Amino acid sequence: MVARSLRSNRDFSVFWAVQALSEVGNAFSLVALPLLVLHTTGSAAQMGLLTAVAGATSLLTGLVGGSWADRFDRRRLLMLCDAARLVLYGAIPVCWALSPQIWLLYVVMALASVFEMLFKITYVTAVANLVDKEQIVAANGRLEATNAIAYIAGPALAGVVAGFFGPTAAVAINAGSFGVSLVGLVFVRLRPTARPVADRSETGSKAGRARNGLAGFRTGAAFLWHTPVLRALTVLLTVTTFLSLGMTDVFIYHLRHGLGQDERTVGYVLALAGLGTCVAAAATARLRRSWGFGRCWLGAFSLCSVSVLVLGGTGRVSVAAVTICLYSFGMALAGVCSMSLRQQVTPDHLLGRVTSAFWTIHGSLAPLGAALLTALVGRLGARGPLTAVAAVFLAVVVAAAFTPIRQRHPERTAVQPPRARPADAPSPREESHGDDTETRR
């Protein structure tokens, strides 16, 4: 019944289709940009530094992006982000045709990551405005499944394109994908964002505009802190994201230099990683119904730990490909579960601020982690650093087993106390919906 409802939802169907096409282009850049840096500099540390710069500007955007997603037209924000990235990524092949300049990659990635973060935040809120709450897990599963299919075809095609025409050709395809998304969003309509009366009355005032930025970030952070399961997820994902942001760079460097593979093989292996993501996304709704949230999340990171450990010790490309696929499966399963849970327990008028606060906090150390991990792999090889990553992932699983994450249905007890929404609580009536017995920690 849910599947039929989603299929009959025209706006969701259009949104689903254009984002799938857009992700094919994003998958090209996943391979093309690291290869472009590697072709130009030959340095794993440069790859990690570029990722770190992009991550740092994403964090700064996260401080204000949630407020913008909650207070402005979400469809127009998505379109603005696509237009900006079309121009920015399009500048790379144009400049490279004249004279390769590594500094341009840093400028483009720094600016593009601003719009990337804003798009991601608004994308999450848009899903909640396209489908009903009980359909969120299924909708996210469909979006992630088709995105993952894009990451199967995209890296393989990018590797072929980069091998024959150079990495800049793959970057140009990525730029064009944002144009596809931009045109498609013209035909999508989102439901109006539900806001409390007090929130609506301040939206157009000077006081309301002043609440954007840090005030909105504090509101989102307060909601996370006062929701036990979201608090635990935020803390533990801060640790895992510190290590995982630079993993794609590590995979590419290990395949190219550790195992001596060419660009096409790199593309094929990352395509197999996309298959892992696809399978996880398609299976998440069913697995969560059967196993519950806790078993899915804990099992996902246990699988990631084992996969990274095996990857660091293997010298065979076939084994590396399988382990990268399993790692991607685990990351996708945990990611869809945690994103869907956050959408389910967060009021619509707060979803942008909560999402940006979540991503900003748990990604706060990620740029440093990406730079450090890639530097260590470049100096020491993959085995030692990846063994350490596996140990940390396992420690996260053990710690999570002592938190509300272990629950089968944490969304049923994730009710907010009044103090969790100090800037957005419009009336005692709305606040009275919380049950004190469900918020004990």
Disulfide bonds with the S-S distance in Angstrom:
none
